[in-house]
Amino acid sequence: MASPHVAGLAALVKSQHPGWSTGAVTARITSTADAMACPDTSIYAPFPAVDNGAPQVCTGGTGYNSFNGHGQVNALSAVSN
């Protein structure tokens, strides 16, 4: 469900800054996201990966990880000047 939220936020940022490149919009969204740490993966233990049965693991730190990417988008921060 993250993709529609990020796409909407990208449209808002682009509407405020029509001259910005795609890279600039992406950088704004990424830099204003609220960092999120890896979740407790023990709750995913009953759901092994479908490709090889490996346990679900979250890799990375608070700034970027395999579960939450760069974090939760913060629309207010992204569109504020």
N, CA, C and O atoms as a Maestro MAE file, in Angstrom:
{
 s_m_m2io_version
 :::
 2.0.0
}

f_m_ct {
 s_m_title
 :::
 protein
 m_atom[324] {
  # First column is atom index #
  i_m_mmod_type
  r_m_x_coord
  r_m_y_coord
  r_m_z_coord
  i_m_residue_number
  s_m_chain_name
  s_m_pdb_residue_name
  s_m_pdb_atom_name
  i_m_atomic_number
  :::
  1 25 0.809 -1.189 0.000 1 A "MET " " N  " 7
  2 3 0.000 0.000 0.000 1 A "MET " " CA " 6
  3 2 0.859 1.264 0.000 1 A "MET " " C  " 6
  4 15 0.330 2.368 -0.130 1 A "MET " " O  " 8
  5 25 2.158 1.118 0.142 2 A "ALA " " N  " 7
  6 3 3.020 2.291 0.187 2 A "ALA " " CA " 6
  7 2 3.088 3.013 -1.162 2 A "ALA " " C  " 6
  8 15 3.157 4.241 -1.200 2 A "ALA " " O  " 8
  9 25 3.068 2.274 -2.250 3 A "SER " " N  " 7
  10 3 3.232 2.902 -3.569 3 A "SER " " CA " 6
  11 2 2.198 3.982 -3.871 3 A "SER " " C  " 6
  12 15 2.578 5.058 -4.335 3 A "SER " " O  " 8
  13 25 0.909 3.745 -3.630 4 A "PRO " " N  " 7
  14 3 -0.051 4.822 -3.904 4 A "PRO " " CA " 6
  15 2 0.175 6.059 -3.038 4 A "PRO " " C  " 6
  16 15 -0.034 7.183 -3.493 4 A "PRO " " O  " 8
  17 25 0.600 5.855 -1.801 5 A "HIS " " N  " 7
  18 3 0.858 7.003 -0.937 5 A "HIS " " CA " 6
  19 2 2.051 7.816 -1.441 5 A "HIS " " C  " 6
  20 15 2.000 9.046 -1.480 5 A "HIS " " O  " 8
  21 25 3.100 7.136 -1.817 6 A "VAL " " N  " 7
  22 3 4.290 7.832 -2.311 6 A "VAL " " CA " 6
  23 2 3.993 8.512 -3.649 6 A "VAL " " C  " 6
  24 15 4.470 9.620 -3.896 6 A "VAL " " O  " 8
  25 25 3.218 7.868 -4.504 7 A "ALA " " N  " 7
  26 3 2.865 8.474 -5.789 7 A "ALA " " CA " 6
  27 2 2.047 9.749 -5.580 7 A "ALA " " C  " 6
  28 15 2.269 10.747 -6.266 7 A "ALA " " O  " 8
  29 25 1.114 9.721 -4.647 8 A "GLY " " N  " 7
  30 3 0.325 10.904 -4.342 8 A "GLY " " CA " 6
  31 2 1.187 12.021 -3.779 8 A "GLY " " C  " 6
  32 15 1.019 13.188 -4.133 8 A "GLY " " O  " 8
  33 25 2.107 11.654 -2.902 9 A "LEU " " N  " 7
  34 3 3.004 12.653 -2.328 9 A "LEU " " CA " 6
  35 2 3.920 13.231 -3.396 9 A "LEU " " C  " 6
  36 15 4.197 14.430 -3.386 9 A "LEU " " O  " 8
  37 25 4.390 12.403 -4.310 10 A "ALA " " N  " 7
  38 3 5.231 12.895 -5.403 10 A "ALA " " CA " 6
  39 2 4.462 13.914 -6.243 10 A "ALA " " C  " 6
  40 15 5.030 14.916 -6.679 10 A "ALA " " O  " 8
  41 25 3.182 13.663 -6.467 11 A "ALA " " N  " 7
  42 3 2.359 14.610 -7.227 11 A "ALA " " CA " 6
  43 2 2.212 15.931 -6.478 11 A "ALA " " C  " 6
  44 15 2.247 16.999 -7.089 11 A "ALA " " O  " 8
  45 25 2.049 15.863 -5.162 12 A "LEU " " N  " 7
  46 3 1.944 17.084 -4.364 12 A "LEU " " CA " 6
  47 2 3.234 17.895 -4.412 12 A "LEU " " C  " 6
  48 15 3.209 19.113 -4.595 12 A "LEU " " O  " 8
  49 25 4.373 17.200 -4.246 13 A "VAL " " N  " 7
  50 3 5.664 17.884 -4.277 13 A "VAL " " CA " 6
  51 2 5.902 18.493 -5.660 13 A "VAL " " C  " 6
  52 15 6.359 19.631 -5.771 13 A "VAL " " O  " 8
  53 25 5.596 17.744 -6.694 14 A "LYS " " N  " 7
  54 3 5.793 18.234 -8.068 14 A "LYS " " CA " 6
  55 2 4.883 19.425 -8.367 14 A "LYS " " C  " 6
  56 15 5.270 20.333 -9.102 14 A "LYS " " O  " 8
  57 25 3.674 19.425 -7.796 15 A "SER " " N  " 7
  58 3 2.775 20.562 -8.034 15 A "SER " " CA " 6
  59 2 3.299 21.833 -7.372 15 A "SER " " C  " 6
  60 15 3.048 22.936 -7.856 15 A "SER " " O  " 8
  61 25 4.024 21.680 -6.270 16 A "GLN " " N  " 7
  62 3 4.623 22.844 -5.612 16 A "GLN " " CA " 6
  63 2 5.897 23.301 -6.308 16 A "GLN " " C  " 6
  64 15 6.227 24.487 -6.303 16 A "GLN " " O  " 8
  65 25 6.602 22.361 -6.900 17 A "HIS " " N  " 7
  66 3 7.892 22.649 -7.537 17 A "HIS " " CA " 6
  67 2 7.894 22.053 -8.944 17 A "HIS " " C  " 6
  68 15 8.562 21.046 -9.179 17 A "HIS " " O  " 8
  69 25 7.164 22.649 -9.878 18 A "PRO " " N  " 7
  70 3 7.033 22.065 -11.215 18 A "PRO " " CA " 6
  71 2 8.349 21.953 -11.985 18 A "PRO " " C  " 6
  72 15 8.454 21.140 -12.903 18 A "PRO " " O  " 8
  73 25 9.333 22.738 -11.633 19 A "GLY " " N  " 7
  74 3 10.607 22.685 -12.341 19 A "GLY " " CA " 6
  75 2 11.562 21.620 -11.838 19 A "GLY " " C  " 6
  76 15 12.605 21.387 -12.448 19 A "GLY " " O  " 8
  77 25 11.220 20.971 -10.735 20 A "TRP " " N  " 7
  78 3 12.115 19.957 -10.171 20 A "TRP " " CA " 6
  79 2 12.140 18.701 -11.023 20 A "TRP " " C  " 6
  80 15 11.133 18.308 -11.611 20 A "TRP " " O  " 8
  81 25 13.296 18.087 -11.077 21 A "SER " " N  " 7
  82 3 13.442 16.817 -11.794 21 A "SER " " CA " 6
  83 2 12.869 15.688 -10.940 21 A "SER " " C  " 6
  84 15 12.574 15.869 -9.759 21 A "SER " " O  " 8
  85 25 12.721 14.530 -11.560 22 A "THR " " N  " 7
  86 3 12.251 13.347 -10.831 22 A "THR " " CA " 6
  87 2 13.196 13.014 -9.687 22 A "THR " " C  " 6
  88 15 12.752 12.631 -8.605 22 A "THR " " O  " 8
  89 25 14.476 13.156 -9.915 23 A "GLY " " N  " 7
  90 3 15.465 12.886 -8.875 23 A "GLY " " CA " 6
  91 2 15.331 13.823 -7.690 23 A "GLY " " C  " 6
  92 15 15.496 13.408 -6.543 23 A "GLY " " O  " 8
  93 25 15.030 15.094 -7.965 24 A "ALA " " N  " 7
  94 3 14.862 16.069 -6.886 24 A "ALA " " CA " 6
  95 2 13.616 15.758 -6.060 24 A "ALA " " C  " 6
  96 15 13.638 15.881 -4.835 24 A "ALA " " O  " 8
  97 25 12.546 15.362 -6.713 25 A "VAL " " N  " 7
  98 3 11.320 14.990 -6.002 25 A "VAL " " CA " 6
  99 2 11.577 13.754 -5.147 25 A "VAL " " C  " 6
  100 15 11.162 13.703 -3.990 25 A "VAL " " O  " 8
  101 25 12.254 12.766 -5.707 26 A "THR " " N  " 7
  102 3 12.584 11.549 -4.966 26 A "THR " " CA " 6
  103 2 13.453 11.867 -3.759 26 A "THR " " C  " 6
  104 15 13.227 11.343 -2.668 26 A "THR " " O  " 8
  105 25 14.439 12.720 -3.954 27 A "ALA " " N  " 7
  106 3 15.324 13.092 -2.854 27 A "ALA " " CA " 6
  107 2 14.555 13.802 -1.749 27 A "ALA " " C  " 6
  108 15 14.821 13.575 -0.569 27 A "ALA " " O  " 8
  109 25 13.608 14.658 -2.114 28 A "ARG " " N  " 7
  110 3 12.810 15.374 -1.113 28 A "ARG " " CA " 6
  111 2 11.972 14.392 -0.293 28 A "ARG " " C  " 6
  112 15 11.910 14.501 0.932 28 A "ARG " " O  " 8
  113 25 11.334 13.444 -0.957 29 A "ILE " " N  " 7
  114 3 10.493 12.466 -0.257 29 A "ILE " " CA " 6
  115 2 11.357 11.575 0.641 29 A "ILE " " C  " 6
  116 15 10.991 11.300 1.783 29 A "ILE " " O  " 8
  117 25 12.483 11.136 0.130 30 A "THR " " N  " 7
  118 3 13.376 10.266 0.892 30 A "THR " " CA " 6
  119 2 13.949 10.975 2.106 30 A "THR " " C  " 6
  120 15 14.017 10.401 3.193 30 A "THR " " O  " 8
  121 25 14.360 12.219 1.923 31 A "SER " " N  " 7
  122 3 15.013 12.938 3.019 31 A "SER " " CA " 6
  123 2 14.045 13.401 4.103 31 A "SER " " C  " 6
  124 15 14.474 13.700 5.218 31 A "SER " " O  " 8
  125 25 12.761 13.465 3.802 32 A "THR " " N  " 7
  126 3 11.785 13.910 4.800 32 A "THR " " CA " 6
  127 2 11.001 12.762 5.420 32 A "THR " " C  " 6
  128 15 10.144 12.994 6.272 32 A "THR " " O  " 8
  129 25 11.278 11.529 5.007 33 A "ALA " " N  " 7
  130 3 10.571 10.368 5.564 33 A "ALA " " CA " 6
  131 2 10.959 10.164 7.031 33 A "ALA " " C  " 6
  132 15 12.093 10.432 7.429 33 A "ALA " " O  " 8
  133 25 10.007 9.691 7.816 34 A "ASP " " N  " 7
  134 3 10.260 9.374 9.220 34 A "ASP " " CA " 6
  135 2 10.903 7.992 9.298 34 A "ASP " " C  " 6
  136 15 10.309 6.998 8.879 34 A "ASP " " O  " 8
  137 25 12.115 7.937 9.834 35 A "ALA " " N  " 7
  138 3 12.842 6.668 9.931 35 A "ALA " " CA " 6
  139 2 12.082 5.677 10.800 35 A "ALA " " C  " 6
  140 15 11.463 6.052 11.796 35 A "ALA " " O  " 8
  141 25 12.137 4.411 10.413 36 A "MET " " N  " 7
  142 3 11.478 3.347 11.170 36 A "MET " " CA " 6
  143 2 12.452 2.193 11.334 36 A "MET " " C  " 6
  144 15 13.090 1.762 10.373 36 A "MET " " O  " 8
  145 25 12.559 1.706 12.540 37 A "ALA " " N  " 7
  146 3 13.436 0.571 12.821 37 A "ALA " " CA " 6
  147 2 12.798 -0.724 12.333 37 A "ALA " " C  " 6
  148 15 11.605 -0.767 12.033 37 A "ALA " " O  " 8
  149 25 13.602 -1.771 12.256 38 A "CYS " " N  " 7
  150 3 13.082 -3.090 11.906 38 A "CYS " " CA " 6
  151 2 12.049 -3.520 12.948 38 A "CYS " " C  " 6
  152 15 12.230 -3.273 14.140 38 A "CYS " " O  " 8
  153 25 10.967 -4.163 12.502 39 A "PRO " " N  " 7
  154 3 9.981 -4.651 13.462 39 A "PRO " " CA " 6
  155 2 10.463 -5.934 14.140 39 A "PRO " " C  " 6
  156 15 11.450 -6.541 13.725 39 A "PRO " " O  " 8
  157 25 9.761 -6.322 15.166 40 A "ASP " " N  " 7
  158 3 10.030 -7.611 15.816 40 A "ASP " " CA " 6
  159 2 9.593 -8.700 14.842 40 A "ASP " " C  " 6
  160 15 8.396 -8.907 14.641 40 A "ASP " " O  " 8
  161 25 10.542 -9.392 14.244 41 A "THR " " N  " 7
  162 3 10.210 -10.386 13.210 41 A "THR " " CA " 6
  163 2 9.719 -11.705 13.778 41 A "THR " " C  " 6
  164 15 9.357 -12.597 13.010 41 A "THR " " O  " 8
  165 25 9.692 -11.862 15.095 42 A "SER " " N  " 7
  166 3 9.206 -13.124 15.666 42 A "SER " " CA " 6
  167 2 7.736 -13.363 15.325 42 A "SER " " C  " 6
  168 15 7.286 -14.508 15.296 42 A "SER " " O  " 8
  169 25 6.987 -12.291 15.068 43 A "ILE " " N  " 7
  170 3 5.580 -12.472 14.718 43 A "ILE " " CA " 6
  171 2 5.399 -13.066 13.324 43 A "ILE " " C  " 6
  172 15 4.321 -13.550 12.982 43 A "ILE " " O  " 8
  173 25 6.470 -13.024 12.518 44 A "TYR " " N  " 7
  174 3 6.412 -13.577 11.167 44 A "TYR " " CA " 6
  175 2 6.886 -15.028 11.101 44 A "TYR " " C  " 6
  176 15 6.883 -15.627 10.025 44 A "TYR " " O  " 8
  177 25 7.290 -15.597 12.225 45 A "ALA " " N  " 7
  178 3 7.822 -16.963 12.253 45 A "ALA " " CA " 6
  179 2 6.874 -17.995 11.638 45 A "ALA " " C  " 6
  180 15 7.345 -18.906 10.957 45 A "ALA " " O  " 8
  181 25 5.551 -17.891 11.850 46 A "PRO " " N  " 7
  182 3 4.659 -18.884 11.228 46 A "PRO " " CA " 6
  183 2 4.554 -18.757 9.710 46 A "PRO " " C  " 6
  184 15 3.933 -19.601 9.063 46 A "PRO " " O  " 8
  185 25 5.149 -17.718 9.135 47 A "PHE " " N  " 7
  186 3 5.022 -17.469 7.699 47 A "PHE " " CA " 6
  187 2 6.386 -17.481 7.024 47 A "PHE " " C  " 6
  188 15 6.925 -16.418 6.714 47 A "PHE " " O  " 8
  189 25 6.959 -18.669 6.787 48 A "PRO " " N  " 7
  190 3 8.271 -18.730 6.134 48 A "PRO " " CA " 6
  191 2 8.169 -18.250 4.683 48 A "PRO " " C  " 6
  192 15 7.086 -18.199 4.099 48 A "PRO " " O  " 8
  193 25 9.319 -17.903 4.128 49 A "ALA " " N  " 7
  194 3 9.352 -17.457 2.735 49 A "ALA " " CA " 6
  195 2 8.833 -18.563 1.823 49 A "ALA " " C  " 6
  196 15 9.078 -19.744 2.070 49 A "ALA " " O  " 8
  197 25 8.125 -18.182 0.781 50 A "VAL " " N  " 7
  198 3 7.529 -19.170 -0.111 50 A "VAL " " CA " 6
  199 2 8.540 -19.778 -1.076 50 A "VAL " " C  " 6
  200 15 8.283 -20.845 -1.633 50 A "VAL " " O  " 8
  201 25 9.677 -19.130 -1.289 51 A "ASP " " N  " 7
  202 3 10.620 -19.644 -2.264 51 A "ASP " " CA " 6
  203 2 11.570 -20.702 -1.691 51 A "ASP " " C  " 6
  204 15 11.932 -21.642 -2.398 51 A "ASP " " O  " 8
  205 25 11.976 -20.566 -0.432 52 A "ASN " " N  " 7
  206 3 12.916 -21.554 0.097 52 A "ASN " " CA " 6
  207 2 12.659 -21.912 1.562 52 A "ASN " " C  " 6
  208 15 13.455 -22.629 2.168 52 A "ASN " " O  " 8
  209 25 11.570 -21.427 2.132 53 A "GLY " " N  " 7
  210 3 11.240 -21.743 3.507 53 A "GLY " " CA " 6
  211 2 12.086 -21.020 4.541 53 A "GLY " " C  " 6
  212 15 12.001 -21.331 5.729 53 A "GLY " " O  " 8
  213 25 12.891 -20.073 4.118 54 A "ALA " " N  " 7
  214 3 13.749 -19.339 5.049 54 A "ALA " " CA " 6
  215 2 12.888 -18.448 5.952 54 A "ALA " " C  " 6
  216 15 11.819 -18.001 5.534 54 A "ALA " " O  " 8
  217 25 13.333 -18.190 7.160 55 A "PRO " " N  " 7
  218 3 12.576 -17.303 8.039 55 A "PRO " " CA " 6
  219 2 12.627 -15.857 7.533 55 A "PRO " " C  " 6
  220 15 13.582 -15.450 6.871 55 A "PRO " " O  " 8
  221 25 11.596 -15.105 7.856 56 A "GLN " " N  " 7
  222 3 11.543 -13.697 7.478 56 A "GLN " " CA " 6
  223 2 12.510 -12.922 8.365 56 A "GLN " " C  " 6
  224 15 12.448 -13.038 9.589 56 A "GLN " " O  " 8
  225 25 13.392 -12.144 7.777 57 A "VAL " " N  " 7
  226 3 14.331 -11.334 8.547 57 A "VAL " " CA " 6
  227 2 14.351 -9.911 7.995 57 A "VAL " " C  " 6
  228 15 14.133 -9.684 6.804 57 A "VAL " " O  " 8
  229 25 14.610 -8.983 8.868 58 A "CYS " " N  " 7
  230 3 14.732 -7.584 8.481 58 A "CYS " " CA " 6
  231 2 16.203 -7.217 8.578 58 A "CYS " " C  " 6
  232 15 16.816 -7.382 9.632 58 A "CYS " " O  " 8
  233 25 16.769 -6.725 7.496 59 A "THR " " N  " 7
  234 3 18.173 -6.333 7.496 59 A "THR " " CA " 6
  235 2 18.282 -4.825 7.304 59 A "THR " " C  " 6
  236 15 17.481 -4.221 6.590 59 A "THR " " O  " 8
  237 25 19.255 -4.239 7.932 60 A "GLY " " N  " 7
  238 3 19.483 -2.812 7.824 60 A "GLY " " CA " 6
  239 2 19.222 -2.124 9.143 60 A "GLY " " C  " 6
  240 15 18.879 -2.765 10.137 60 A "GLY " " O  " 8
  241 25 19.385 -0.816 9.144 61 A "GLY " " N  " 7
  242 3 19.223 -0.032 10.358 61 A "GLY " " CA " 6
  243 2 17.964 0.815 10.326 61 A "GLY " " C  " 6
  244 15 17.061 0.584 9.521 61 A "GLY " " O  " 8
  245 25 17.918 1.784 11.201 62 A "THR " " N  " 7
  246 3 16.746 2.654 11.304 62 A "THR " " CA " 6
  247 2 16.603 3.540 10.068 62 A "THR " " C  " 6
  248 15 15.483 3.791 9.623 62 A "THR " " O  " 8
  249 25 17.705 4.014 9.511 63 A "GLY " " N  " 7
  250 3 17.641 4.901 8.356 63 A "GLY " " CA " 6
  251 2 17.158 4.234 7.084 63 A "GLY " " C  " 6
  252 15 16.500 4.872 6.262 63 A "GLY " " O  " 8
  253 25 17.474 2.960 6.912 64 A "TYR " " N  " 7
  254 3 17.031 2.198 5.740 64 A "TYR " " CA " 6
  255 2 17.081 0.721 6.090 64 A "TYR " " C  " 6
  256 15 18.101 0.236 6.579 64 A "TYR " " O  " 8
  257 25 15.999 0.002 5.847 65 A "ASN " " N  " 7
  258 3 15.999 -1.437 6.090 65 A "ASN " " CA " 6
  259 2 15.107 -2.145 5.080 65 A "ASN " " C  " 6
  260 15 14.381 -1.512 4.315 65 A "ASN " " O  " 8
  261 25 15.179 -3.472 5.095 66 A "SER " " N  " 7
  262 3 14.490 -4.264 4.089 66 A "SER " " CA " 6
  263 2 12.977 -4.341 4.290 66 A "SER " " C  " 6
  264 15 12.270 -4.757 3.372 66 A "SER " " O  " 8
  265 25 12.462 -3.960 5.440 67 A "PHE " " N  " 7
  266 3 11.019 -3.970 5.669 67 A "PHE " " CA " 6
  267 2 10.382 -2.613 5.370 67 A "PHE " " C  " 6
  268 15 9.319 -2.547 4.753 67 A "PHE " " O  " 8
  269 25 11.023 -1.544 5.800 68 A "ASN " " N  " 7
  270 3 10.413 -0.218 5.713 68 A "ASN " " CA " 6
  271 2 11.094 0.728 4.730 68 A "ASN " " C  " 6
  272 15 10.679 1.881 4.609 68 A "ASN " " O  " 8
  273 25 12.111 0.282 4.038 69 A "GLY " " N  " 7
  274 3 12.815 1.153 3.106 69 A "GLY " " CA " 6
  275 2 13.390 2.357 3.830 69 A "GLY " " C  " 6
  276 15 14.085 2.212 4.836 69 A "GLY " " O  " 8
  277 25 13.099 3.545 3.319 70 A "HIS " " N  " 7
  278 3 13.596 4.778 3.941 70 A "HIS " " CA " 6
  279 2 12.719 5.221 5.102 70 A "HIS " " C  " 6
  280 15 13.050 6.195 5.779 70 A "HIS " " O  " 8
  281 25 11.620 4.538 5.348 71 A "GLY " " N  " 7
  282 3 10.733 4.870 6.459 71 A "GLY " " CA " 6
  283 2 9.336 5.201 5.978 71 A "GLY " " C  " 6
  284 15 8.946 4.859 4.862 71 A "GLY " " O  " 8
  285 25 8.593 5.871 6.838 72 A "GLN " " N  " 7
  286 3 7.223 6.255 6.532 72 A "GLN " " CA " 6
  287 2 7.215 7.668 5.960 72 A "GLN " " C  " 6
  288 15 7.790 8.585 6.546 72 A "GLN " " O  " 8
  289 25 6.560 7.841 4.808 73 A "VAL " " N  " 7
  290 3 6.536 9.167 4.206 73 A "VAL " " CA " 6
  291 2 5.885 10.163 5.150 73 A "VAL " " C  " 6
  292 15 4.948 9.833 5.877 73 A "VAL " " O  " 8
  293 25 6.390 11.373 5.127 74 A "ASN " " N  " 7
  294 3 5.853 12.450 5.945 74 A "ASN " " CA " 6
  295 2 5.441 13.557 4.977 74 A "ASN " " C  " 6
  296 15 6.259 14.381 4.567 74 A "ASN " " O  " 8
  297 25 4.163 13.558 4.622 75 A "ALA " " N  " 7
  298 3 3.686 14.495 3.605 75 A "ALA " " CA " 6
  299 2 3.847 15.948 4.022 75 A "ALA " " C  " 6
  300 15 4.204 16.794 3.202 75 A "ALA " " O  " 8
  301 25 3.587 16.244 5.288 76 A "LEU " " N  " 7
  302 3 3.708 17.633 5.741 76 A "LEU " " CA " 6
  303 2 5.137 18.140 5.600 76 A "LEU " " C  " 6
  304 15 5.366 19.256 5.135 76 A "LEU " " O  " 8
  305 25 6.088 17.317 6.001 77 A "SER " " N  " 7
  306 3 7.498 17.718 5.864 77 A "SER " " CA " 6
  307 2 7.905 17.852 4.410 77 A "SER " " C  " 6
  308 15 8.667 18.753 4.058 77 A "SER " " O  " 8
  309 25 7.407 16.970 3.568 78 A "ALA " " N  " 7
  310 3 7.810 16.978 2.156 78 A "ALA " " CA " 6
  311 2 7.275 18.191 1.402 78 A "ALA " " C  " 6
  312 15 7.949 18.701 0.506 78 A "ALA " " O  " 8
  313 25 6.091 18.656 1.743 79 A "VAL " " N  " 7
  314 3 5.514 19.769 0.993 79 A "VAL " " CA " 6
  315 2 5.769 21.117 1.654 79 A "VAL " " C  " 6
  316 15 5.515 22.151 1.037 79 A "VAL " " O  " 8
  317 25 6.259 21.139 2.881 80 A "SER " " N  " 7
  318 3 6.588 22.392 3.550 80 A "SER " " CA " 6
  319 2 7.848 22.981 2.942 80 A "SER " " C  " 6
  320 15 8.777 22.251 2.594 80 A "SER " " O  " 8
  321 25 7.879 24.260 2.817 81 A "ASN " " N  " 7
  322 3 9.050 24.901 2.231 81 A "ASN " " CA " 6
  323 2 10.065 25.097 3.241 81 A "ASN " " C  " 6
  324 15 11.136 25.626 2.945 81 A "ASN " " O  " 8
  :::
 }
 m_bond[323] {
  # First column is bond index #
  i_m_from
  i_m_to
  i_m_order
  :::
  1 1 2 1
  2 2 3 1
  3 3 4 2
  4 3 5 1
  5 5 6 1
  6 6 7 1
  7 7 8 2
  8 7 9 1
  9 9 10 1
  10 10 11 1
  11 11 12 2
  12 11 13 1
  13 13 14 1
  14 14 15 1
  15 15 16 2
  16 15 17 1
  17 17 18 1
  18 18 19 1
  19 19 20 2
  20 19 21 1
  21 21 22 1
  22 22 23 1
  23 23 24 2
  24 23 25 1
  25 25 26 1
  26 26 27 1
  27 27 28 2
  28 27 29 1
  29 29 30 1
  30 30 31 1
  31 31 32 2
  32 31 33 1
  33 33 34 1
  34 34 35 1
  35 35 36 2
  36 35 37 1
  37 37 38 1
  38 38 39 1
  39 39 40 2
  40 39 41 1
  41 41 42 1
  42 42 43 1
  43 43 44 2
  44 43 45 1
  45 45 46 1
  46 46 47 1
  47 47 48 2
  48 47 49 1
  49 49 50 1
  50 50 51 1
  51 51 52 2
  52 51 53 1
  53 53 54 1
  54 54 55 1
  55 55 56 2
  56 55 57 1
  57 57 58 1
  58 58 59 1
  59 59 60 2
  60 59 61 1
  61 61 62 1
  62 62 63 1
  63 63 64 2
  64 63 65 1
  65 65 66 1
  66 66 67 1
  67 67 68 2
  68 67 69 1
  69 69 70 1
  70 70 71 1
  71 71 72 2
  72 71 73 1
  73 73 74 1
  74 74 75 1
  75 75 76 2
  76 75 77 1
  77 77 78 1
  78 78 79 1
  79 79 80 2
  80 79 81 1
  81 81 82 1
  82 82 83 1
  83 83 84 2
  84 83 85 1
  85 85 86 1
  86 86 87 1
  87 87 88 2
  88 87 89 1
  89 89 90 1
  90 90 91 1
  91 91 92 2
  92 91 93 1
  93 93 94 1
  94 94 95 1
  95 95 96 2
  96 95 97 1
  97 97 98 1
  98 98 99 1
  99 99 100 2
  100 99 101 1
  101 101 102 1
  102 102 103 1
  103 103 104 2
  104 103 105 1
  105 105 106 1
  106 106 107 1
  107 107 108 2
  108 107 109 1
  109 109 110 1
  110 110 111 1
  111 111 112 2
  112 111 113 1
  113 113 114 1
  114 114 115 1
  115 115 116 2
  116 115 117 1
  117 117 118 1
  118 118 119 1
  119 119 120 2
  120 119 121 1
  121 121 122 1
  122 122 123 1
  123 123 124 2
  124 123 125 1
  125 125 126 1
  126 126 127 1
  127 127 128 2
  128 127 129 1
  129 129 130 1
  130 130 131 1
  131 131 132 2
  132 131 133 1
  133 133 134 1
  134 134 135 1
  135 135 136 2
  136 135 137 1
  137 137 138 1
  138 138 139 1
  139 139 140 2
  140 139 141 1
  141 141 142 1
  142 142 143 1
  143 143 144 2
  144 143 145 1
  145 145 146 1
  146 146 147 1
  147 147 148 2
  148 147 149 1
  149 149 150 1
  150 150 151 1
  151 151 152 2
  152 151 153 1
  153 153 154 1
  154 154 155 1
  155 155 156 2
  156 155 157 1
  157 157 158 1
  158 158 159 1
  159 159 160 2
  160 159 161 1
  161 161 162 1
  162 162 163 1
  163 163 164 2
  164 163 165 1
  165 165 166 1
  166 166 167 1
  167 167 168 2
  168 167 169 1
  169 169 170 1
  170 170 171 1
  171 171 172 2
  172 171 173 1
  173 173 174 1
  174 174 175 1
  175 175 176 2
  176 175 177 1
  177 177 178 1
  178 178 179 1
  179 179 180 2
  180 179 181 1
  181 181 182 1
  182 182 183 1
  183 183 184 2
  184 183 185 1
  185 185 186 1
  186 186 187 1
  187 187 188 2
  188 187 189 1
  189 189 190 1
  190 190 191 1
  191 191 192 2
  192 191 193 1
  193 193 194 1
  194 194 195 1
  195 195 196 2
  196 195 197 1
  197 197 198 1
  198 198 199 1
  199 199 200 2
  200 199 201 1
  201 201 202 1
  202 202 203 1
  203 203 204 2
  204 203 205 1
  205 205 206 1
  206 206 207 1
  207 207 208 2
  208 207 209 1
  209 209 210 1
  210 210 211 1
  211 211 212 2
  212 211 213 1
  213 213 214 1
  214 214 215 1
  215 215 216 2
  216 215 217 1
  217 217 218 1
  218 218 219 1
  219 219 220 2
  220 219 221 1
  221 221 222 1
  222 222 223 1
  223 223 224 2
  224 223 225 1
  225 225 226 1
  226 226 227 1
  227 227 228 2
  228 227 229 1
  229 229 230 1
  230 230 231 1
  231 231 232 2
  232 231 233 1
  233 233 234 1
  234 234 235 1
  235 235 236 2
  236 235 237 1
  237 237 238 1
  238 238 239 1
  239 239 240 2
  240 239 241 1
  241 241 242 1
  242 242 243 1
  243 243 244 2
  244 243 245 1
  245 245 246 1
  246 246 247 1
  247 247 248 2
  248 247 249 1
  249 249 250 1
  250 250 251 1
  251 251 252 2
  252 251 253 1
  253 253 254 1
  254 254 255 1
  255 255 256 2
  256 255 257 1
  257 257 258 1
  258 258 259 1
  259 259 260 2
  260 259 261 1
  261 261 262 1
  262 262 263 1
  263 263 264 2
  264 263 265 1
  265 265 266 1
  266 266 267 1
  267 267 268 2
  268 267 269 1
  269 269 270 1
  270 270 271 1
  271 271 272 2
  272 271 273 1
  273 273 274 1
  274 274 275 1
  275 275 276 2
  276 275 277 1
  277 277 278 1
  278 278 279 1
  279 279 280 2
  280 279 281 1
  281 281 282 1
  282 282 283 1
  283 283 284 2
  284 283 285 1
  285 285 286 1
  286 286 287 1
  287 287 288 2
  288 287 289 1
  289 289 290 1
  290 290 291 1
  291 291 292 2
  292 291 293 1
  293 293 294 1
  294 294 295 1
  295 295 296 2
  296 295 297 1
  297 297 298 1
  298 298 299 1
  299 299 300 2
  300 299 301 1
  301 301 302 1
  302 302 303 1
  303 303 304 2
  304 303 305 1
  305 305 306 1
  306 306 307 1
  307 307 308 2
  308 307 309 1
  309 309 310 1
  310 310 311 1
  311 311 312 2
  312 311 313 1
  313 313 314 1
  314 314 315 1
  315 315 316 2
  316 315 317 1
  317 317 318 1
  318 318 319 1
  319 319 320 2
  320 319 321 1
  321 321 322 1
  322 322 323 1
  323 323 324 2
  :::
 }
}
